[in-house]
């Protein structure tokens, strides 16, 4: 067994694992009524779905870092007799890997000598950006077009072959483990009571046994149609973590060669496993927005210049479910500065959208729940003007998230890969501004009451302030800084003399529309330099942001987070 040198001191570990600094999100308990109410067949299926998600986590750990599995094995042994290793293991299990950032956007390196790489575990560890570019240029000039294509797909692990780089489809690379996942999905389908869900599981299992992207497309297409199922299972595939592929656009010679050969570099997918029980009441509330989606599509800026997933001329191919969470493994379950509230999948780079497939939104109930209302009030007292406390409602954050996830299906669905490392920042910004820009329209249409309109606007602006300045790699946080600067300059909010936020409510939606139009224009043009300029102009940490951040730091000491999955743990132990 390989041994490692632990990086964090006992003092630092004791601090980071203390309950004041380590937040716990509690998923369903072993005796949860949601679980007990399931049919016996669905209870049995749930066990196999959890086993599938557990294997997906093992796969994703290898995509994330070349050393994760070896470190995991070391910590499991060392933690039994070494307190420093025991506390390190708590953080490793929470962030599901060696490297992460905390809620203050500070890097966490659990092991000495293992730093985060732009290519994570999907590219050779010793591959620099410069070598990456030069090798691809040489290979293209030598006519090794198919090998270059294999490197630049979202579903390959890149290896060295002599002096070249070659991509191996991850289904082939992790063949044994994916076969085990497929086996568990087929077993789940033997017990599950829902025919449509079982058809999806069978399609997904087939896609995990053969390295054929079209098989994933068929599975994705079926998954996106699921609406009335007791259980939820998803293999999430998102590409926020790959910082290597996005650098290609910065090399003019390489970009030109790729264009000549019709090759689009797509960032690598990282994998997660989501297991849950569909909450019918919460889902019914979500579906209310569906009848308005076509109207929103018709009101998107420059909508006549591009194709979008939701068309104003056709039925909205968008399902949505609210899910009581049992398990979140791999990429979807990593607590790294935060954790995912909801997802809109498949992403625009996926084949299923080209064969008539739609998208599906899944919302994570237990992650959005606020456990300490007194802390929330303390935060409001510190940062929000007293006159607007009456408009703040934590549930309004969920309404905003619904708007955000649906806005991912609006706007251009092609060409964003040309924006390189700014692609995800721009897309997340678009989703936020889409959620805010349509608040007034949805109020007129009857989706929201006038009171809910006020609550969404005030809550969104108040919640947009961070505890610290993020790094450029944190797309979800960079965009909030950009928005705060943009709204401040246009009078969307002010900071009072006593350091409190006061929202100029009637200015927020018009400003959001303005920013949304600018973002969509950037996506349409697909100009890397314009995207870079836009981000740099707006990603500025101001004195007022620092003022609010200092207040938030005093109230909320949390640095890390973890998941407590009692029901999943019980099912996995059976």
RONUTOR-422288 format. One record per residue (C-alpha): y, x, z; residue in three letters. Coordinates in steps of 0.5 Angstrom, whole numbers. Layout:
N
<<Y X Z> 'ALA'>
...
This chain:
574
<<0 0 0> 'UNK'>
<<7 3 -2> 'UNK'>
<<12 4 4> 'UNK'>
<<19 3 4> 'UNK'>
<<25 5 8> 'UNK'>
<<29 -1 11> 'UNK'>
<<36 -1 9> 'UNK'>
<<40 -6 15> 'UNK'>
<<40 -4 22> 'UNK'>
<<38 -8 28> 'UNK'>
<<45 -10 30> 'UNK'>
<<46 -12 23> 'UNK'>
<<39 -16 22> 'UNK'>
<<40 -19 29> 'UNK'>
<<47 -22 27> 'UNK'>
<<45 -24 20> 'UNK'>
<<38 -28 23> 'UNK'>
<<42 -31 29> 'UNK'>
<<43 -39 28> 'UNK'>
<<50 -38 28> 'UNK'>
<<50 -34 21> 'UNK'>
<<43 -36 18> 'UNK'>
<<44 -44 16> 'UNK'>
<<37 -48 15> 'UNK'>
<<36 -53 10> 'UNK'>
<<31 -58 12> 'UNK'>
<<26 -61 7> 'UNK'>
<<21 -66 9> 'UNK'>
<<17 -66 15> 'UNK'>
<<10 -67 15> 'UNK'>
<<10 -74 18> 'UNK'>
<<16 -76 13> 'UNK'>
<<16 -83 12> 'UNK'>
<<17 -82 4> 'UNK'>
<<11 -78 4> 'UNK'>
<<7 -83 8> 'UNK'>
<<9 -88 4> 'UNK'>
<<6 -85 -2> 'UNK'>
<<-1 -87 -5> 'UNK'>
<<-7 -83 -3> 'UNK'>
<<-7 -80 -10> 'UNK'>
<<0 -78 -10> 'UNK'>
<<-1 -75 -4> 'UNK'>
<<-7 -71 -7> 'UNK'>
<<-3 -69 -13> 'UNK'>
<<3 -67 -9> 'UNK'>
<<-1 -61 -6> 'UNK'>
<<-3 -58 -12> 'UNK'>
<<4 -59 -15> 'UNK'>
<<6 -54 -9> 'UNK'>
<<1 -49 -10> 'UNK'>
<<3 -49 -17> 'UNK'>
<<10 -48 -15> 'UNK'>
<<8 -42 -10> 'UNK'>
<<5 -38 -16> 'UNK'>
<<11 -39 -20> 'UNK'>
<<15 -36 -14> 'UNK'>
<<10 -30 -15> 'UNK'>
<<12 -30 -22> 'UNK'>
<<19 -30 -22> 'UNK'>
<<20 -25 -16> 'UNK'>
<<17 -20 -22> 'UNK'>
<<22 -23 -26> 'UNK'>
<<28 -22 -21> 'UNK'>
<<26 -14 -19> 'UNK'>
<<21 -9 -21> 'UNK'>
<<19 -8 -13> 'UNK'>
<<19 -15 -10> 'UNK'>
<<12 -16 -10> 'UNK'>
<<11 -9 -7> 'UNK'>
<<16 -10 -2> 'UNK'>
<<14 -17 0> 'UNK'>
<<7 -14 1> 'UNK'>
<<10 -8 6> 'UNK'>
<<14 -13 10> 'UNK'>
<<8 -18 11> 'UNK'>
<<4 -12 14> 'UNK'>
<<10 -8 18> 'UNK'>
<<13 -15 21> 'UNK'>
<<7 -16 25> 'UNK'>
<<9 -9 29> 'UNK'>
<<16 -8 27> 'UNK'>
<<22 -12 29> 'UNK'>
<<26 -9 24> 'UNK'>
<<21 -11 19> 'UNK'>
<<20 -18 22> 'UNK'>
<<28 -19 21> 'UNK'>
<<28 -16 14> 'UNK'>
<<22 -21 12> 'UNK'>
<<26 -27 15> 'UNK'>
<<32 -25 10> 'UNK'>
<<27 -23 4> 'UNK'>
<<24 -30 5> 'UNK'>
<<30 -33 5> 'UNK'>
<<33 -30 -1> 'UNK'>
<<26 -29 -4> 'UNK'>
<<28 -22 -6> 'UNK'>
<<30 -15 -4> 'UNK'>
<<37 -16 -7> 'UNK'>
<<42 -22 -6> 'UNK'>
<<49 -23 -4> 'UNK'>
<<51 -27 2> 'UNK'>
<<57 -33 3> 'UNK'>
<<62 -27 3> 'UNK'>
<<60 -25 -4> 'UNK'>
<<58 -18 -1> 'UNK'>
<<51 -15 -3> 'UNK'>
<<45 -15 1> 'UNK'>
<<40 -9 0> 'UNK'>
<<34 -10 4> 'UNK'>
<<31 -3 2> 'UNK'>
<<34 3 1> 'UNK'>
<<34 6 -6> 'UNK'>
<<33 -1 -9> 'UNK'>
<<39 -3 -12> 'UNK'>
<<40 -9 -17> 'UNK'>
<<40 -8 -24> 'UNK'>
<<43 -12 -30> 'UNK'>
<<37 -13 -33> 'UNK'>
<<33 -15 -26> 'UNK'>
<<26 -15 -27> 'UNK'>
<<26 -17 -35> 'UNK'>
<<28 -10 -38> 'UNK'>
<<26 -3 -36> 'UNK'>
<<29 -1 -29> 'UNK'>
<<31 5 -32> 'UNK'>
<<35 2 -38> 'UNK'>
<<42 3 -39> 'UNK'>
<<47 -2 -43> 'UNK'>
<<48 4 -47> 'UNK'>
<<41 6 -49> 'UNK'>
<<40 -2 -50> 'UNK'>
<<45 -2 -55> 'UNK'>
<<43 4 -58> 'UNK'>
<<36 3 -59> 'UNK'>
<<37 -4 -62> 'UNK'>
<<42 -1 -67> 'UNK'>
<<37 4 -69> 'UNK'>
<<31 -1 -69> 'UNK'>
<<35 -6 -74> 'UNK'>
<<37 0 -78> 'UNK'>
<<29 2 -79> 'UNK'>
<<27 -5 -81> 'UNK'>
<<24 -7 -74> 'UNK'>
<<27 -14 -74> 'UNK'>
<<21 -18 -71> 'UNK'>
<<21 -13 -65> 'UNK'>
<<28 -14 -64> 'UNK'>
<<27 -22 -64> 'UNK'>
<<22 -21 -59> 'UNK'>
<<27 -17 -55> 'UNK'>
<<32 -22 -55> 'UNK'>
<<29 -29 -54> 'UNK'>
<<30 -32 -47> 'UNK'>
<<22 -32 -45> 'UNK'>
<<20 -25 -46> 'UNK'>
<<19 -19 -41> 'UNK'>
<<22 -13 -45> 'UNK'>
<<18 -6 -45> 'UNK'>
<<18 1 -48> 'UNK'>
<<13 2 -53> 'UNK'>
<<14 10 -55> 'UNK'>
<<22 10 -57> 'UNK'>
<<23 3 -58> 'UNK'>
<<23 -4 -54> 'UNK'>
<<19 -10 -55> 'UNK'>
<<19 -16 -52> 'UNK'>
<<12 -19 -49> 'UNK'>
<<13 -27 -48> 'UNK'>
<<12 -28 -41> 'UNK'>
<<6 -33 -42> 'UNK'>
<<2 -27 -44> 'UNK'>
<<5 -22 -40> 'UNK'>
<<4 -26 -33> 'UNK'>
<<-3 -30 -37> 'UNK'>
<<-7 -30 -31> 'UNK'>
<<-2 -33 -26> 'UNK'>
<<1 -38 -31> 'UNK'>
<<-7 -40 -32> 'UNK'>
<<-7 -41 -25> 'UNK'>
<<-1 -46 -25> 'UNK'>
<<-4 -50 -31> 'UNK'>
<<-10 -51 -27> 'UNK'>
<<-6 -54 -21> 'UNK'>
<<-2 -58 -26> 'UNK'>
<<-8 -61 -29> 'UNK'>
<<-11 -62 -22> 'UNK'>
<<-5 -66 -20> 'UNK'>
<<-6 -70 -26> 'UNK'>
<<-13 -72 -24> 'UNK'>
<<-10 -75 -18> 'UNK'>
<<-3 -78 -19> 'UNK'>
<<-2 -85 -20> 'UNK'>
<<3 -85 -26> 'UNK'>
<<1 -84 -33> 'UNK'>
<<8 -82 -36> 'UNK'>
<<8 -76 -30> 'UNK'>
<<1 -74 -32> 'UNK'>
<<2 -74 -39> 'UNK'>
<<8 -69 -38> 'UNK'>
<<4 -65 -33> 'UNK'>
<<-2 -64 -38> 'UNK'>
<<3 -62 -44> 'UNK'>
<<7 -57 -39> 'UNK'>
<<0 -54 -37> 'UNK'>
<<-2 -53 -44> 'UNK'>
<<5 -50 -45> 'UNK'>
<<3 -45 -40> 'UNK'>
<<-4 -43 -43> 'UNK'>
<<-1 -41 -50> 'UNK'>
<<5 -37 -52> 'UNK'>
<<8 -42 -56> 'UNK'>
<<16 -44 -55> 'UNK'>
<<14 -51 -59> 'UNK'>
<<9 -53 -53> 'UNK'>
<<15 -52 -48> 'UNK'>
<<19 -56 -52> 'UNK'>
<<14 -62 -52> 'UNK'>
<<13 -61 -45> 'UNK'>
<<21 -61 -44> 'UNK'>
<<22 -67 -48> 'UNK'>
<<17 -71 -44> 'UNK'>
<<20 -69 -38> 'UNK'>
<<27 -71 -40> 'UNK'>
<<24 -78 -41> 'UNK'>
<<21 -79 -34> 'UNK'>
<<25 -84 -30> 'UNK'>
<<20 -88 -26> 'UNK'>
<<15 -84 -23> 'UNK'>
<<14 -83 -15> 'UNK'>
<<13 -75 -16> 'UNK'>
<<18 -70 -18> 'UNK'>
<<16 -63 -21> 'UNK'>
<<20 -58 -25> 'UNK'>
<<19 -51 -28> 'UNK'>
<<26 -50 -28> 'UNK'>
<<29 -45 -33> 'UNK'>
<<36 -42 -33> 'UNK'>
<<39 -36 -35> 'UNK'>
<<45 -34 -30> 'UNK'>
<<41 -28 -27> 'UNK'>
<<41 -24 -34> 'UNK'>
<<47 -19 -34> 'UNK'>
<<44 -15 -39> 'UNK'>
<<43 -19 -45> 'UNK'>
<<50 -22 -45> 'UNK'>
<<53 -15 -46> 'UNK'>
<<51 -14 -53> 'UNK'>
<<57 -18 -55> 'UNK'>
<<61 -12 -53> 'UNK'>
<<58 -8 -58> 'UNK'>
<<61 -9 -65> 'UNK'>
<<56 -5 -69> 'UNK'>
<<50 -9 -66> 'UNK'>
<<53 -16 -66> 'UNK'>
<<55 -15 -73> 'UNK'>
<<48 -12 -75> 'UNK'>
<<45 -18 -71> 'UNK'>
<<49 -23 -75> 'UNK'>
<<47 -20 -81> 'UNK'>
<<39 -21 -79> 'UNK'>
<<41 -28 -76> 'UNK'>
<<39 -26 -69> 'UNK'>
<<42 -30 -63> 'UNK'>
<<41 -26 -57> 'UNK'>
<<39 -31 -52> 'UNK'>
<<39 -29 -44> 'UNK'>
<<33 -29 -41> 'UNK'>
<<30 -35 -37> 'UNK'>
<<28 -34 -29> 'UNK'>
<<24 -39 -27> 'UNK'>
<<23 -44 -21> 'UNK'>
<<19 -49 -18> 'UNK'>
<<21 -56 -16> 'UNK'>
<<17 -61 -12> 'UNK'>
<<19 -67 -9> 'UNK'>
<<19 -75 -8> 'UNK'>
<<23 -79 -12> 'UNK'>
<<28 -83 -8> 'UNK'>
<<29 -90 -11> 'UNK'>
<<35 -92 -7> 'UNK'>
<<39 -86 -9> 'UNK'>
<<36 -86 -16> 'UNK'>
<<39 -93 -17> 'UNK'>
<<46 -91 -15> 'UNK'>
<<45 -85 -20> 'UNK'>
<<44 -89 -26> 'UNK'>
<<50 -93 -25> 'UNK'>
<<54 -88 -29> 'UNK'>
<<49 -88 -35> 'UNK'>
<<52 -94 -39> 'UNK'>
<<59 -90 -39> 'UNK'>
<<56 -84 -42> 'UNK'>
<<57 -86 -49> 'UNK'>
<<64 -87 -47> 'UNK'>
<<65 -81 -44> 'UNK'>
<<62 -77 -50> 'UNK'>
<<67 -81 -54> 'UNK'>
<<73 -78 -50> 'UNK'>
<<71 -71 -50> 'UNK'>
<<77 -66 -53> 'UNK'>
<<76 -65 -60> 'UNK'>
<<69 -69 -60> 'UNK'>
<<69 -69 -68> 'UNK'>
<<69 -62 -68> 'UNK'>
<<62 -61 -65> 'UNK'>
<<55 -64 -64> 'UNK'>
<<54 -66 -56> 'UNK'>
<<47 -68 -53> 'UNK'>
<<50 -75 -51> 'UNK'>
<<53 -78 -58> 'UNK'>
<<58 -84 -58> 'UNK'>
<<54 -87 -63> 'UNK'>
<<47 -87 -60> 'UNK'>
<<43 -88 -54> 'UNK'>
<<45 -83 -48> 'UNK'>
<<38 -79 -48> 'UNK'>
<<39 -78 -40> 'UNK'>
<<35 -79 -35> 'UNK'>
<<37 -78 -27> 'UNK'>
<<33 -78 -21> 'UNK'>
<<35 -77 -13> 'UNK'>
<<29 -73 -10> 'UNK'>
<<27 -72 -3> 'UNK'>
<<25 -65 -3> 'UNK'>
<<19 -62 -1> 'UNK'>
<<19 -55 -4> 'UNK'>
<<24 -50 -8> 'UNK'>
<<21 -44 -10> 'UNK'>
<<23 -38 -15> 'UNK'>
<<30 -39 -18> 'UNK'>
<<31 -46 -16> 'UNK'>
<<30 -44 -8> 'UNK'>
<<33 -37 -7> 'UNK'>
<<39 -38 -2> 'UNK'>
<<44 -33 -5> 'UNK'>
<<51 -34 -3> 'UNK'>
<<49 -42 -4> 'UNK'>
<<43 -46 -6> 'UNK'>
<<43 -51 -12> 'UNK'>
<<45 -58 -11> 'UNK'>
<<43 -61 -17> 'UNK'>
<<41 -59 -24> 'UNK'>
<<42 -61 -31> 'UNK'>
<<36 -59 -36> 'UNK'>
<<34 -57 -41> 'UNK'>
<<40 -52 -42> 'UNK'>
<<43 -52 -49> 'UNK'>
<<38 -46 -52> 'UNK'>
<<32 -50 -51> 'UNK'>
<<28 -52 -57> 'UNK'>
<<27 -59 -54> 'UNK'>
<<34 -61 -56> 'UNK'>
<<32 -60 -63> 'UNK'>
<<26 -64 -64> 'UNK'>
<<30 -70 -61> 'UNK'>
<<29 -69 -53> 'UNK'>
<<34 -71 -48> 'UNK'>
<<36 -68 -41> 'UNK'>
<<35 -70 -34> 'UNK'>
<<39 -69 -28> 'UNK'>
<<35 -68 -21> 'UNK'>
<<39 -68 -15> 'UNK'>
<<37 -65 -9> 'UNK'>
<<38 -70 -3> 'UNK'>
<<36 -65 3> 'UNK'>
<<41 -59 1> 'UNK'>
<<47 -64 0> 'UNK'>
<<46 -67 7> 'UNK'>
<<51 -64 12> 'UNK'>
<<48 -63 19> 'UNK'>
<<54 -62 23> 'UNK'>
<<60 -67 22> 'UNK'>
<<64 -64 28> 'UNK'>
<<64 -57 24> 'UNK'>
<<66 -61 18> 'UNK'>
<<72 -64 22> 'UNK'>
<<74 -57 25> 'UNK'>
<<74 -55 18> 'UNK'>
<<79 -61 16> 'UNK'>
<<83 -60 22> 'UNK'>
<<84 -53 20> 'UNK'>
<<85 -53 12> 'UNK'>
<<87 -60 10> 'UNK'>
<<94 -64 12> 'UNK'>
<<93 -69 17> 'UNK'>
<<96 -75 12> 'UNK'>
<<90 -74 7> 'UNK'>
<<84 -73 12> 'UNK'>
<<83 -81 11> 'UNK'>
<<81 -79 4> 'UNK'>
<<76 -74 5> 'UNK'>
<<69 -76 5> 'UNK'>
<<63 -72 4> 'UNK'>
<<59 -77 0> 'UNK'>
<<65 -76 -5> 'UNK'>
<<62 -69 -6> 'UNK'>
<<56 -72 -9> 'UNK'>
<<60 -77 -13> 'UNK'>
<<63 -71 -16> 'UNK'>
<<57 -67 -17> 'UNK'>
<<54 -73 -21> 'UNK'>
<<60 -72 -26> 'UNK'>
<<59 -65 -26> 'UNK'>
<<52 -65 -28> 'UNK'>
<<53 -71 -33> 'UNK'>
<<59 -67 -36> 'UNK'>
<<54 -61 -38> 'UNK'>
<<51 -66 -43> 'UNK'>
<<58 -67 -46> 'UNK'>
<<62 -62 -51> 'UNK'>
<<59 -57 -55> 'UNK'>
<<52 -55 -55> 'UNK'>
<<51 -50 -60> 'UNK'>
<<54 -43 -60> 'UNK'>
<<56 -41 -53> 'UNK'>
<<52 -35 -53> 'UNK'>
<<57 -32 -57> 'UNK'>
<<61 -32 -50> 'UNK'>
<<57 -26 -47> 'UNK'>
<<58 -25 -40> 'UNK'>
<<63 -31 -40> 'UNK'>
<<58 -36 -42> 'UNK'>
<<56 -39 -36> 'UNK'>
<<63 -38 -32> 'UNK'>
<<66 -42 -38> 'UNK'>
<<60 -48 -38> 'UNK'>
<<61 -49 -31> 'UNK'>
<<68 -49 -31> 'UNK'>
<<67 -55 -37> 'UNK'>
<<63 -59 -32> 'UNK'>
<<67 -59 -26> 'UNK'>
<<73 -61 -31> 'UNK'>
<<69 -66 -34> 'UNK'>
<<68 -69 -27> 'UNK'>
<<75 -69 -25> 'UNK'>
<<78 -71 -32> 'UNK'>
<<74 -78 -33> 'UNK'>
<<75 -80 -26> 'UNK'>
<<81 -85 -28> 'UNK'>
<<77 -87 -34> 'UNK'>
<<71 -89 -30> 'UNK'>
<<75 -92 -24> 'UNK'>
<<78 -97 -30> 'UNK'>
<<71 -98 -32> 'UNK'>
<<69 -100 -26> 'UNK'>
<<64 -94 -24> 'UNK'>
<<69 -92 -18> 'UNK'>
<<74 -96 -14> 'UNK'>
<<81 -94 -13> 'UNK'>
<<79 -92 -6> 'UNK'>
<<73 -88 -9> 'UNK'>
<<78 -85 -14> 'UNK'>
<<82 -82 -8> 'UNK'>
<<76 -79 -4> 'UNK'>
<<73 -76 -10> 'UNK'>
<<80 -72 -12> 'UNK'>
<<82 -70 -5> 'UNK'>
<<75 -68 -3> 'UNK'>
<<74 -64 -9> 'UNK'>
<<80 -60 -9> 'UNK'>
<<79 -59 -1> 'UNK'>
<<72 -57 -2> 'UNK'>
<<74 -52 -8> 'UNK'>
<<77 -46 -3> 'UNK'>
<<72 -41 -2> 'UNK'>
<<71 -36 4> 'UNK'>
<<72 -30 0> 'UNK'>
<<73 -27 -7> 'UNK'>
<<67 -28 -11> 'UNK'>
<<64 -22 -16> 'UNK'>
<<64 -23 -23> 'UNK'>
<<57 -25 -23> 'UNK'>
<<58 -31 -19> 'UNK'>
<<59 -36 -25> 'UNK'>
<<59 -42 -20> 'UNK'>
<<64 -39 -15> 'UNK'>
<<69 -35 -21> 'UNK'>
<<70 -42 -24> 'UNK'>
<<73 -45 -17> 'UNK'>
<<78 -39 -16> 'UNK'>
<<80 -40 -24> 'UNK'>
<<81 -48 -22> 'UNK'>
<<85 -46 -16> 'UNK'>
<<90 -42 -19> 'UNK'>
<<90 -47 -25> 'UNK'>
<<92 -53 -21> 'UNK'>
<<97 -49 -16> 'UNK'>
<<101 -47 -22> 'UNK'>
<<101 -54 -25> 'UNK'>
<<103 -57 -18> 'UNK'>
<<96 -60 -17> 'UNK'>
<<96 -58 -10> 'UNK'>
<<101 -55 -5> 'UNK'>
<<100 -51 1> 'UNK'>
<<105 -53 7> 'UNK'>
<<109 -49 12> 'UNK'>
<<103 -49 17> 'UNK'>
<<98 -47 12> 'UNK'>
<<95 -54 10> 'UNK'>
<<93 -56 3> 'UNK'>
<<96 -62 1> 'UNK'>
<<93 -65 -6> 'UNK'>
<<98 -68 -11> 'UNK'>
<<93 -74 -12> 'UNK'>
<<96 -77 -19> 'UNK'>
<<97 -70 -22> 'UNK'>
<<90 -68 -21> 'UNK'>
<<87 -71 -27> 'UNK'>
<<92 -70 -32> 'UNK'>
<<91 -62 -30> 'UNK'>
<<84 -63 -31> 'UNK'>
<<84 -66 -38> 'UNK'>
<<89 -60 -40> 'UNK'>
<<84 -55 -37> 'UNK'>
<<78 -58 -40> 'UNK'>
<<81 -58 -47> 'UNK'>
<<82 -51 -47> 'UNK'>
<<75 -49 -44> 'UNK'>
<<72 -54 -50> 'UNK'>
<<77 -50 -55> 'UNK'>
<<74 -43 -53> 'UNK'>
<<67 -46 -53> 'UNK'>
<<68 -49 -60> 'UNK'>
<<71 -42 -63> 'UNK'>
<<66 -38 -59> 'UNK'>
<<71 -32 -59> 'UNK'>
<<68 -27 -54> 'UNK'>
<<75 -24 -53> 'UNK'>
<<79 -31 -52> 'UNK'>
<<74 -32 -47> 'UNK'>
<<75 -26 -43> 'UNK'>
<<82 -27 -44> 'UNK'>
<<82 -34 -41> 'UNK'>
<<77 -32 -35> 'UNK'>
<<82 -25 -33> 'UNK'>
<<88 -29 -33> 'UNK'>
<<85 -35 -29> 'UNK'>
<<81 -31 -24> 'UNK'>
<<86 -28 -19> 'UNK'>
<<85 -29 -12> 'UNK'>
<<92 -31 -9> 'UNK'>
<<95 -30 -2> 'UNK'>
<<94 -38 -1> 'UNK'>
<<87 -37 -3> 'UNK'>
<<86 -31 2> 'UNK'>
<<90 -35 7> 'UNK'>
<<85 -41 7> 'UNK'>
<<79 -36 7> 'UNK'>
<<81 -33 13> 'UNK'>
<<81 -40 16> 'UNK'>
<<74 -42 13> 'UNK'>
<<71 -35 16> 'UNK'>
<<73 -37 23> 'UNK'>
<<70 -44 23> 'UNK'>
<<64 -42 19> 'UNK'>
<<60 -36 21> 'UNK'>
<<55 -37 16> 'UNK'>
<<53 -31 12> 'UNK'>
<<46 -33 9> 'UNK'>
<<41 -39 9> 'UNK'>
<<34 -41 8> 'UNK'>
<<29 -47 7> 'UNK'>
<<25 -50 12> 'UNK'>
<<19 -53 9> 'UNK'>
<<14 -56 14> 'UNK'>
<<11 -61 9> 'UNK'>
<<10 -56 4> 'UNK'>
<<7 -51 9> 'UNK'>
<<2 -56 11> 'UNK'>
<<0 -58 4> 'UNK'>
<<-1 -50 2> 'UNK'>
<<-5 -49 8> 'UNK'>
<<-10 -54 7> 'UNK'>
